[in-house]
Amino acid sequence: MWAEWATTWAVPLSTFYGLGEPGAEVVLRVHTHVREDALALYGFATALELDLFDRLISISGIGPKLALAVLSGIEPPDLVGAIERGDLARLTAIPGVGKKTSERIVLELRDRLPARTRRPCLPAASRRTGLSCVTICSRR
């Protein structure tokens, strides 16, 4: 049994543009960020987006808001490529990412990058594979 509730989600632009029409069913992979004063939910259409988000927030000085800005400023496969190449110019072109942050991203993630696959989380796929997905029944 599914329960509907109203809450605020933050999603990267790549996920937002793929959501479809308001009122359409949406399936997202979820990262729950718990702080002393807040509980924030971040949703991602692909496993690659979620994986990159988790890796970005593991870097000192990069929190969920900046990680979301990074994923909104560059497509996930392009981000992986920029990190692999050490393309600091491409990373600093992302709003909110300076030279030191881009250097830290490349240094910390170059050797721990995820595979470049892009598989959206679909209800049928999540039932077969046991992926952790949440269905959002409407979007305003």
C-alpha positions, 0 to 999 in steps of 0.5 A, a space after each residue: 500500500 502506497 501513501 501519498 505525502 507532501 514534501 520538498 525534494 531537490 533534484 538536479 536539472 537532468 532529473 527535473 527535465 525528465 520528469 514529464 508533465 505535472 501529475 505524472 507518476 515519477 520514480 526516483 532514487 533517493 538520498 536522505 541527508 540527515 543533519 542536526 537541524 534538517 532532513 533533506 531529500 534528494 532525488 535522482 533519475 539514474 543510478 549514475 546521478 546518485 552515485 556521483 552525488 554520494 561521491 561528491 558529498 564525500 569530498 571535504 567542503 562539498 555539501 549536498 547543495 554544491 553537489 546538486 549544483 555540479 550535477 545540474 551544471 554538467 551531464 553525469 557522463 560528461 562529469 565522469 569524462 571531465 574528471 577522468 581527463 582532469 579537465 579543470 576548465 570544464 569543471 570551473 565552468 559550473 556555477 559555484 565551482 572554483 579552481 580549488 574545488 575542481 582540483 579537489 574533485 579531480 584529485 579525490 574522484 579520479 580513481 573512484 569513478 563509477 561506470 558510465 552507464 545510464 539506466 533510469 529507475 523504472 517501476 518494473 525494473 526496480 521490482 525485478 532488481 530490488 533497487 531502492 526507488 521511491 514513486 512520487 505520484 504527482 509533481 507541482 
